[in-house]
Amino acid sequence: MKRLLWLGIGLAVGAVVVRKLTRKADEFTPSGIAASLSQSAGGLVESLRNFVEDVRDGMAEREQEIHEAFAAGELFDDQFADVRDDDGTQGRHAQKGS
């Protein structure tokens, strides 16, 4: 009876090991590599999409602050003026000296 129990346990463990090894081996087939790359690319695209959404939300919030300051007749405090390399009188794509 004990031998039958240990045989059953051995068969169960062997089946689990074979299934895990088969799944791992499938990851290294061309279709498995393609699926892995597809999942990675999907995650990258989603991360990029979230980043762009966050930037747009920040831009809209900042633009709203500028409009509110303009509507109130207040002098807008440009906190990024010292970071820019232009003097603030030209557009971003304008050539200097023209």
N, C-alpha and C positions, 0 to 999 in steps of 0.2 A: 504494500500500500504506500509506504514512504517513497519507494522508487517511482511509482506512478505519479505521486505529487511532485517530486523533483523533476520528472520528465515534463510534466505540464508546465511548471515554472520555467524550465529551460526553453521549451517551445515558445512560450509567451515572450520571454526576454529576447529570444532569437528573432521572432517576428517583428518586435518593436525596433530592434537594431537594424534589421534588413530594410524596414520602411524608412527609417531615418537616413540610412546610407543611400537609398534610392533617391530620396528627395534631394540630398546633398549633391549626388552625382548629376541629377537633372539640372541643377543650378549652373553646371559647367558645360551644358550642351548649348548649341547656338540659340535655340529657342529660349532656354533659361537665361542666357546672358541678355538676349533682347528684352525679355520681360523685366529683368532687373534694371536695365538701362531705361526702359520705359517708365518704371516706377520712380527712378531717380530723377528723370527729366520732368515728370509730372510734379514731383515735390518741389523742384527748382522753379518751375513755372508758377506754381501756387505761391511760393515764397516771394517771387518777384512781383506777382500780382498784388499781394498784401502790402509790399513795400510801396508800390506805386499808389495804392489807395491811401496809405498813411501820408505820403508826401502831398497828395492832392487835398486831403483833409487839412493838413497843416497850411497849405497855400491858401485855401478858402478861409480858414480862420484868420490868417494874417491879413488877407485882403479885406476882410470884414473890419478888422481893427483899423486899417488905414482909412476905409470909407467912413467909419464912425468918427475918427479924428478930423477928417476933412469936413464932415457935416457939422461938427461942433465948432469949427473954425479954429481948432487948436493946431499948433505947430507940431507936425509929426516927428517923433524922435526916431531917426533912422539908426537903429542899433548896429547895423552892419556896414555903415559908411567907412569905418576904418579898415574893414576886411577887404573891400573892393579895391582894385588897383586903378580904377578910373576916378575922375574927379566928380562923377555923378551928373555931369551936364550932357553927356552923350549917351546914346543907346548902347546896348551891349554889343551890337554888331556893327556899329558905326566905326569908320576908320578915323584914327586920330589925325588931325591936321587938315581935315576936309570940311 
